[in-house]
Amino acid sequence: MTAPTREAPPSEPAPTRRRRSFTPYALIAGSVAILVLAMAYPLGWLVVTSLKEFGLTQQFGQPAEFAGLRNYITLVTDGYLWTVVVRSIVFCLVNAFATLAIGILVALLMNAVNRVPRIVLQVSMLLAWAMPVVASMTVWRWLFHWRRGVVNWLLDAAGFDGFRGHNWLLQPLSFFLVATIIVVWMSVPFVAFSVYAGLTQVSEEVLEAAQIDGANARQRLFGIILPMIRPVLAIVLLLQIIWDLRVFAQIRMLQDAGSRPSETNLLGTYIYQLGTGSSDYGMASAVSIFVLILTVALSSFYIRSLLREEES
């Protein structure tokens, strides 16, 4: 009697190489091409201008002389520039994190209240966000005016001494306090709307299960809600850092209201002072290139974290 023969297991099919689809690349190729064309000329003109030296003769039509890296050497050795850089970074980070914190609180408030107060709050923030910068700055300058300002009148009426005729824009510390209030007020609506959109995607079942297990409101916030909307918080904070580092209109209009520009300059106003004020377009272009590099350096950490999350 012959032993039964064991059938060989069916061989597994050889793994096929996954075909790479070029459709996504074709869809974004047009947008990338438009972006490159729109940015190539201004950025190229900025680099070329930063390698030239502008003086009095250029105001009478003479071509600018080639200066090589002279503007960048002056930039590195300029002590006042580094003072402006440190001042701008501190102002940027304080405003970005303050805006993010207040925006999260407002978003949580919108998520907690009923429909009618939520709509009123959303419309109010939308009106504040959509208001033109010049119009809103006119109101803010009137509020903090040293003689006719409502803020001084309210503080004086409340019994606080020393605020009658107080000039908020004269000292750098109070100047940047006012600037921080204005910039944060203009930025909170965007952060609040973005975070609220993320909160609507948080599962109610998960929160109810955590509440049943004994987690209080603080534990649910820091242990469930914030980790789940972390990508939204990361991109919002990244955008705020970029925007607050390049802030210009608010600072310039506050300087025009009665402050010392040498003590309150940020990078945006310093570039404006070099270019439009002193006609030193070569140095202004070099500082602009430096601001571009600084922006990329400050935002590189968040860009890497976003890329890692997308890959995972």
C-alpha positions in Angstrom: 0.0 0.0 0.0 1.5 3.2 -1.1 1.6 6.2 1.2 -0.6 9.1 0.1 1.3 11.9 -1.5 1.1 15.3 0.1 0.1 18.0 -2.3 2.5 21.0 -2.4 1.0 24.2 -1.1 0.0 26.6 -3.8 2.8 29.1 -4.5 2.1 32.7 -3.5 2.0 35.0 -6.4 5.0 37.2 -6.8 4.5 40.7 -5.4 3.7 43.1 -8.1 5.3 46.5 -8.1 2.8 49.1 -7.2 2.4 51.5 -10.2 3.0 55.1 -9.3 0.2 57.3 -10.4 1.2 60.6 -11.9 -2.3 62.1 -11.7 -1.8 64.0 -8.4 1.4 65.5 -9.8 -0.4 66.5 -13.0 -3.2 68.1 -11.0 -0.9 70.3 -8.9 1.6 71.1 -11.7 -0.4 74.1 -12.9 -0.6 75.6 -9.4 3.1 75.0 -8.8 4.0 76.6 -12.1 1.9 79.7 -11.4 3.4 80.0 -7.9 7.0 79.7 -9.3 6.3 82.3 -12.0 4.7 84.7 -9.5 7.5 84.4 -7.0 10.6 84.0 -9.3 10.8 87.5 -10.6 10.2 89.4 -7.2 12.6 87.1 -5.4 15.2 87.3 -8.2 14.9 91.1 -8.3 15.3 91.1 -4.5 18.5 89.0 -4.6 20.0 91.1 -7.4 19.1 94.4 -5.6 20.7 93.2 -2.4 24.0 92.9 -4.3 24.0 96.6 -5.3 24.8 99.8 -3.5 22.4 102.7 -3.7 23.3 106.2 -2.8 22.6 109.8 -3.7 23.6 109.5 -7.3 20.9 106.8 -7.9 18.2 109.3 -7.0 19.2 111.3 -10.1 19.0 108.3 -12.5 22.5 106.8 -12.2 22.6 103.0 -12.2 23.4 101.3 -8.9 26.9 100.0 -8.5 27.6 96.3 -7.9 28.6 95.8 -4.2 28.8 92.0 -4.0 28.3 90.8 -0.4 29.1 94.2 1.1 25.4 94.7 2.2 25.3 91.3 3.9 28.6 92.0 5.7 27.2 95.3 7.0 24.0 93.4 8.0 25.9 90.9 10.1 28.0 93.6 11.8 25.2 96.0 12.5 24.3 95.9 16.2 21.1 97.8 15.8 19.8 95.2 13.3 20.3 92.4 15.8 18.5 94.5 18.4 15.5 94.7 15.9 15.8 91.0 15.2 15.6 90.0 18.9 12.8 92.5 19.4 10.9 91.1 16.4 11.3 87.4 17.5 10.1 88.1 21.0 7.2 90.1 19.8 6.3 87.4 17.3 6.4 84.5 19.7 4.5 86.4 22.4 1.7 87.4 20.0 1.6 83.9 18.3 1.2 82.0 21.6 -1.2 84.5 23.1 -3.3 84.4 20.0 -3.4 80.6 20.0 -4.3 80.5 23.7 -7.1 83.0 23.5 -8.3 81.5 20.2 -8.6 78.0 21.8 -10.6 79.5 24.7 -13.0 81.3 22.3 -13.4 78.1 20.3 -14.2 76.1 23.4 -16.7 78.7 24.3 -18.4 78.5 20.9 -18.5 74.7 21.2 -20.1 74.9 24.6 -22.9 77.5 24.1 -26.1 77.2 22.3 -26.8 78.1 18.7 -28.0 81.7 19.2 -25.1 83.0 21.3 -22.7 81.0 19.1 -23.9 82.7 16.0 -23.7 86.2 17.7 -20.2 85.5 18.7 -19.2 84.2 15.3 -20.7 87.2 13.5 -18.9 89.6 15.9 -15.6 88.0 15.4 -16.1 87.9 11.6 -16.9 91.6 11.5 -13.7 92.3 13.6 -11.6 90.1 11.3 -13.0 91.6 8.1 -12.5 95.2 9.2 -9.8 96.9 7.1 -6.5 97.5 9.0 -6.5 101.3 8.4 -10.1 101.6 9.7 -9.5 99.5 12.8 -6.2 101.2 13.5 -7.9 104.6 13.4 -10.3 103.4 16.2 -7.4 101.9 18.2 -5.4 105.1 18.0 -8.4 107.1 19.2 -8.9 104.6 22.1 -5.3 105.0 23.3 -4.9 108.7 22.5 -3.0 110.5 25.3 -5.5 113.4 25.5 -8.8 112.2 24.0 -8.4 108.5 24.5 -11.3 106.4 26.1 -8.8 104.1 27.8 -7.2 106.9 29.8 -10.6 108.3 30.6 -11.9 105.0 31.9 -8.8 104.3 34.0 -8.9 107.8 35.5 -12.6 107.5 36.2 -12.0 104.2 37.9 -9.6 105.9 40.4 -6.2 104.9 38.9 -3.7 107.7 39.3 -1.3 108.8 36.6 -3.4 108.0 33.5 -4.7 111.5 32.8 -2.8 112.6 29.7 -0.7 109.4 29.8 1.0 108.7 26.4 0.9 104.9 25.9 3.0 105.1 22.7 5.9 107.1 24.2 7.7 104.3 26.1 8.6 101.1 24.2 7.1 98.7 26.8 3.7 100.3 26.8 3.9 100.8 23.0 4.4 97.0 22.4 1.6 96.3 25.0 -0.8 98.3 22.9 0.6 96.7 19.7 0.1 93.2 21.2 -3.5 94.0 22.1 -4.2 95.1 18.6 -2.4 92.3 16.8 -4.0 89.6 19.0 -7.4 91.2 18.6 -7.1 91.1 14.8 -5.8 87.5 14.8 -8.0 85.7 17.3 -11.0 85.2 15.0 -9.0 83.2 12.5 -7.6 81.0 15.2 -10.9 80.6 16.9 -12.7 79.6 13.7 -10.0 77.1 12.7 -9.9 75.5 16.2 -13.7 75.4 16.3 -13.7 73.5 13.0 -11.3 71.0 14.5 -13.5 70.7 17.7 -16.5 69.7 15.6 -14.6 66.6 14.5 -13.9 65.4 18.0 -16.1 62.3 18.7 -18.8 62.9 21.4 -18.7 59.2 22.2 -15.1 59.3 23.1 -15.7 62.3 25.4 -18.7 60.6 27.0 -16.7 57.4 27.6 -13.9 59.4 29.2 -16.4 61.2 31.4 -18.0 57.9 32.5 -14.5 56.6 33.4 -14.1 59.6 35.7 -12.1 62.1 33.6 -12.8 65.7 34.6 -13.0 68.6 32.2 -9.3 69.5 32.4 -8.3 65.8 31.8 -10.6 65.6 28.8 -9.2 68.8 27.4 -5.5 68.0 27.7 -5.8 64.3 27.3 -8.3 63.9 24.5 -9.4 67.2 22.8 -6.1 68.9 22.3 -4.2 65.8 21.1 -6.9 65.1 18.6 -6.8 68.6 17.1 -3.0 68.8 17.3 -2.6 69.1 13.4 -4.9 72.1 13.4 -3.1 73.8 16.3 0.3 73.2 14.6 -0.7 74.8 11.3 -2.4 77.7 13.0 0.6 78.4 15.2 2.9 78.1 12.1 0.8 80.7 10.2 0.7 83.0 13.2 4.4 82.9 13.6 4.9 83.8 9.9 2.3 86.6 10.0 3.5 88.1 13.3 7.1 88.2 12.2 6.1 90.2 9.2 3.7 92.6 10.9 4.0 96.1 9.5 0.9 98.2 9.2 -0.1 98.2 12.8 3.4 99.1 14.0 3.9 101.8 11.4 0.6 103.5 12.2 1.3 103.4 15.9 4.7 104.9 15.3 3.1 107.7 13.3 0.8 108.4 16.3 3.7 109.6 18.4 6.4 107.0 19.2 10.2 106.9 18.6 10.8 104.6 15.6 14.3 103.9 16.7 13.0 102.3 19.9 10.0 100.5 18.4 11.2 99.3 15.0 10.4 95.7 14.0 11.8 94.0 10.9 9.0 95.2 8.7 9.2 98.8 9.7 13.0 98.7 9.7 13.0 97.5 6.0 10.5 100.3 5.2 12.8 102.8 6.9 15.8 101.6 5.0 14.1 101.5 1.6 11.5 104.2 1.4 12.9 106.4 4.2 16.6 106.3 3.3 16.5 105.1 -0.3 19.0 102.4 0.6 17.3 99.7 -1.4 20.3 97.4 -1.5 20.5 97.2 2.3 16.7 96.9 2.5 16.7 94.0 0.1 19.5 92.3 2.1 17.4 92.6 5.3 14.4 91.2 3.4 16.4 88.1 2.3 17.5 87.7 6.0 13.8 87.9 7.1 12.9 85.2 4.6 15.7 82.9 5.9 14.6 83.7 9.5 11.0 82.9 8.7 12.0 79.5 7.3 14.2 78.8 10.3 11.5 79.6 12.8 8.9 77.6 11.0 11.1 74.6 10.0 10.3 72.7 13.2 6.5 72.9 12.6 6.9 72.1 9.0 8.9 68.9 9.8 6.3 67.9 12.4 3.5 68.3 9.9 5.4 66.3 7.3 6.0 63.5 9.9 2.3 63.4 10.8 1.3 63.2 7.2 3.7 60.4 6.5 2.5 58.4 9.5 
